């Protein structure tokens, strides 16, 4: 586990955007870019990797259930976090509905960050499918507003996420132990 700088995070975001465009150029289909919402300076750890793998597993299970075809999948593991790029042969709006439901319904869903981009390089928003914006895990306000105004310390959000992660994997362990 390594502390990453703000500059590394910004460079990683830029590289992710370039990768997204290259994949849409190549496949001309819906792209799902999956990362984790991780506050603080450590973006990669064994615990976060388990969360990422759980999110990928659940996403692939859901697109399979919806009979959507996975055309290509690439995973990138860096100190700045875990990234997955999935090309899906399905309507971007339908895929966004699946990813948004996963973010809302799964116990770790608040940590999951699924971006859906159509073949015209347009990011599909929750509002495009009639869903409300995500709410802050601390105060219940719009997450984007809280981030922009720096309303909460990263440590506060980390604590909430850590509790969710521990609770999920402890529950999973109990189920496997029975």
ABEGO torsion letter per residue (X at the ends): XBBBBAAAAAAAAAAAAAAAAAAAAAAGBBBBBBBBBBBEABABBAAAAAAAAAAAAAAAAAAAAAGBBBABBBBBBBAAEBBBBBBBBBBAAAAAAAAAAAAAABAAAAABBBBBBBAAGBBBBAAAAGBBBBBBAAAGBBAAAAAAAGABBAAAAAAAAAAAAAAAAAAAAAAAAX
